[in-house]
Amino acid sequence: MKPLTRSVIYALSAAAMLWIAASNAHAAAGDLTIVEMQTGADGAQTWSLKIQLLVMMTLMTLLPSLLISMTAFTRIIIVMAILRQAMGTMSTPSNQILIGLALFMTFFVMAPTFERIHTEGLEPYLNEEIPLESAIDKARAPIQEFMLGQTRENDLAMFTGLSGRDGIESREDVPFSVLLPAFMTSEIKTAFTMGFLLFIPFLIIDLVVASVLMSMGMMMLSPMMISTPFKILLFVLVDGWTLLMGTLAGSFLT
């Protein structure tokens, strides 16, 4: 069993145990109702605290999936992985370093969206100004706006047609069941396009080195051993990491 799968199972088990413990506490106090609705002074109905707690714990277990499928993380990590392969540095930088850098770049790119989610959805809910359902709807709007801005029209049209929802009048009315696969497909396309452009200069160096070695009759010597230092030198001389980070961040502003 994979570590991520084990973590999800443990988190779900902990949430279930916490819910059962809360239910038993209420039952001991004479309240045997587990699922209940509470009616506010304005007539609005909300789920009880036990159900809200269970929902929040469940959402926390889905954070890795939400991070990958609804933010800038996918594009950033794919481009970095292609760059490492193009440079021929094997496992340097390591996966941990690439993931950490991709996470911080994701937080940087998504900062305006996260601020809107906090201001419009989370903060009013924590201040008990709006119920949980309204908080979720308000928090969904900024992330949906970001995803729509990065989704290609043809991908969105394809998944809309496959879902049989041809009657959608505007992009804002696209449901998440259609937007998520369209967004992921667009992100992978964009990442591979950027990776192709990154690969070209390093490929040219490999071809030149291989041609020189072959002309010198040194066919037993691996071209990778000779070309890798030159590729690293080229990347350092052009300040490659700064250019890469700036290009990745700027690609989400268009």
C-alpha positions in Angstrom: 0.0 0.0 0.0 1.4 3.4 -1.0 2.3 5.9 1.8 -0.2 8.5 0.5 -3.0 5.9 0.5 -2.2 4.8 4.0 -2.2 8.5 5.1 -5.6 9.0 3.6 -7.0 5.9 5.2 -5.6 6.9 8.6 -7.0 10.4 8.3 -10.5 9.1 7.3 -10.4 6.6 10.2 -9.4 9.4 12.6 -12.3 11.6 11.3 -14.7 8.7 11.7 -13.5 8.0 15.3 -13.8 11.7 16.2 -17.3 11.8 14.8 -18.3 8.6 16.8 -16.8 10.0 19.9 -18.7 13.3 19.5 -21.9 11.3 18.9 -21.3 9.2 22.0 -20.8 12.3 24.1 -24.0 13.7 22.9 -25.8 10.4 23.5 -24.5 10.3 27.1 -25.9 13.8 27.6 -29.3 12.6 26.4 -29.1 13.8 22.8 -29.4 10.7 20.6 -29.6 12.6 17.3 -26.5 12.3 15.1 -27.5 14.2 12.0 -29.5 17.3 12.8 -30.3 20.7 11.2 -30.1 23.9 13.2 -32.4 26.8 12.4 -31.0 30.3 12.9 -32.8 33.4 13.9 -33.3 34.4 10.2 -34.8 31.1 9.4 -31.7 29.7 7.6 -30.8 26.1 8.3 -27.3 24.7 8.8 -25.8 21.4 9.6 -24.9 20.6 13.2 -21.3 21.1 14.4 -20.7 17.3 14.3 -21.5 17.1 10.6 -19.5 20.3 9.8 -16.5 18.9 11.7 -16.7 15.6 9.7 -16.9 17.6 6.4 -13.9 19.7 7.3 -11.8 16.6 8.3 -12.7 14.9 5.1 -11.8 17.9 3.0 -8.4 18.0 4.8 -7.6 14.5 3.5 -8.4 15.7 0.0 -5.9 18.6 0.1 -3.2 16.9 -1.9 -5.6 16.0 -4.7 -7.1 19.5 -4.7 -3.6 21.0 -4.8 -2.7 19.0 -7.8 -6.0 19.3 -9.7 -7.0 22.9 -9.0 -3.9 25.0 -8.7 -0.7 25.9 -10.6 1.2 23.0 -9.1 0.8 20.6 -12.1 2.3 22.9 -14.7 5.2 24.0 -12.4 6.3 20.5 -11.4 6.0 19.1 -15.0 8.2 21.8 -16.4 10.8 21.4 -13.7 10.9 17.6 -14.2 11.4 18.1 -18.0 14.2 20.6 -17.3 16.0 18.1 -15.1 15.8 15.5 -17.7 16.9 17.8 -20.5 20.0 18.8 -18.4 20.8 15.2 -17.8 21.5 15.6 -14.1 19.7 12.4 -13.3 18.2 12.9 -9.8 19.7 16.4 -9.1 17.8 18.4 -7.9 16.1 15.7 -6.0 12.3 15.1 -6.0 12.0 16.6 -2.6 13.7 19.8 -3.7 11.6 20.1 -6.9 8.3 19.4 -5.0 9.2 22.0 -2.3 10.1 24.6 -4.9 7.0 23.8 -6.9 4.9 24.2 -3.7 6.3 27.6 -2.8 5.9 28.8 -6.5 2.3 27.5 -6.3 1.6 29.5 -3.2 3.2 32.6 -4.8 1.1 32.3 -8.0 -2.1 31.4 -6.1 -1.7 34.1 -3.4 -4.3 36.5 -4.8 -6.8 33.6 -5.2 -6.1 32.3 -1.7 -6.6 35.9 -0.3 -9.9 36.2 -2.0 -11.0 32.8 -0.7 -10.0 33.8 2.9 -11.7 37.2 2.6 -14.9 36.2 0.9 -15.5 32.7 2.3 -13.4 31.6 5.2 -13.3 34.8 7.3 -17.1 35.4 7.3 -17.6 31.8 8.2 -15.2 31.9 11.1 -16.9 35.1 12.3 -20.3 33.2 12.1 -21.6 35.7 9.6 -22.5 33.1 7.0 -23.3 29.3 7.1 -21.0 26.6 5.8 -22.9 26.2 2.6 -22.6 29.9 1.7 -18.9 29.9 2.6 -18.2 27.0 0.2 -20.1 28.8 -2.6 -18.2 32.1 -2.0 -14.8 30.3 -1.7 -15.5 28.4 -5.0 -15.8 31.5 -7.1 -12.2 32.7 -7.0 -10.7 29.3 -7.7 -13.2 28.7 -10.5 -12.2 32.1 -12.0 -8.5 31.1 -11.9 -9.1 27.7 -13.5 -11.3 29.2 -16.2 -8.5 31.7 -17.0 -6.0 28.9 -17.6 -8.3 26.5 -19.5 -8.2 26.4 -23.3 -11.5 26.9 -25.1 -11.2 23.7 -27.2 -10.6 21.6 -24.1 -13.5 23.1 -22.3 -15.7 22.6 -25.4 -14.6 19.0 -25.7 -15.5 18.0 -22.1 -18.7 20.0 -22.3 -19.8 18.1 -25.3 -18.8 14.8 -23.8 -20.8 15.5 -20.6 -23.9 16.3 -22.7 -24.2 19.8 -21.2 -24.5 21.7 -24.5 -26.9 24.2 -23.0 -24.3 26.1 -20.9 -24.6 29.8 -21.7 -21.4 31.2 -20.3 -18.0 30.0 -19.0 -19.0 30.9 -15.4 -21.9 28.4 -15.5 -19.5 25.4 -16.3 -19.8 22.8 -13.5 -16.7 21.6 -11.7 -17.2 18.1 -13.1 -16.5 19.5 -16.5 -14.0 22.3 -15.5 -11.6 20.0 -13.6 -10.7 17.6 -16.5 -10.5 20.5 -18.9 -8.3 22.5 -16.6 -5.9 19.5 -16.0 -5.7 18.8 -19.7 -4.9 22.4 -20.5 -2.2 22.5 -17.8 -0.5 19.4 -19.1 -0.6 20.8 -22.7 0.9 24.1 -21.5 3.6 22.4 -19.4 4.7 20.1 -22.3 4.9 23.1 -24.6 7.1 25.0 -22.2 9.2 21.8 -21.7 9.7 21.4 -25.4 11.1 24.9 -25.7 13.4 24.3 -22.7 14.6 21.0 -24.3 15.8 22.5 -27.6 19.0 24.3 -26.5 20.1 21.3 -24.4 19.4 19.0 -27.3 21.6 21.1 -29.6 24.5 20.8 -27.1 24.0 17.0 -27.0 24.0 16.8 -30.9 27.2 18.9 -31.1 29.1 17.0 -28.5 28.0 13.6 -30.1 29.1 14.8 -33.5 32.5 16.0 -32.3 33.2 12.8 -30.4 32.2 10.7 -33.4 34.5 12.7 -35.7 37.3 12.2 -33.3 36.7 8.4 -33.3 35.8 8.4 -29.6 32.6 6.5 -30.0 33.1 4.5 -26.8 33.0 7.7 -24.7 29.5 8.6 -23.5 28.4 12.0 -24.9 26.4 12.5 -21.7 29.6 12.8 -19.7 30.9 15.6 -21.8 27.7 17.5 -22.6 26.3 17.6 -19.0 28.9 20.1 -17.7 28.4 22.3 -20.7 24.6 22.2 -20.2 25.0 23.1 -16.6 27.4 25.9 -17.5 25.0 27.3 -20.1 22.1 27.2 -17.6 24.1 29.0 -15.0 25.5 31.7 -17.4 22.0 32.7 -18.6 20.7 32.8 -15.0 18.4 29.9 -15.9 16.6 29.5 -12.6 15.6 33.1 -12.5 14.4 33.0 -16.1 12.5 29.8 -15.4 10.8 31.0 -12.3 9.8 34.3 -13.9 8.5 32.5 -17.0 6.4 30.1 -15.0 4.9 32.8 -12.8 4.3 35.0 -15.8 2.6 32.2 -17.7 -0.4 32.4 -15.3 -0.9 36.1 -15.8 -1.8 35.8 -19.5 
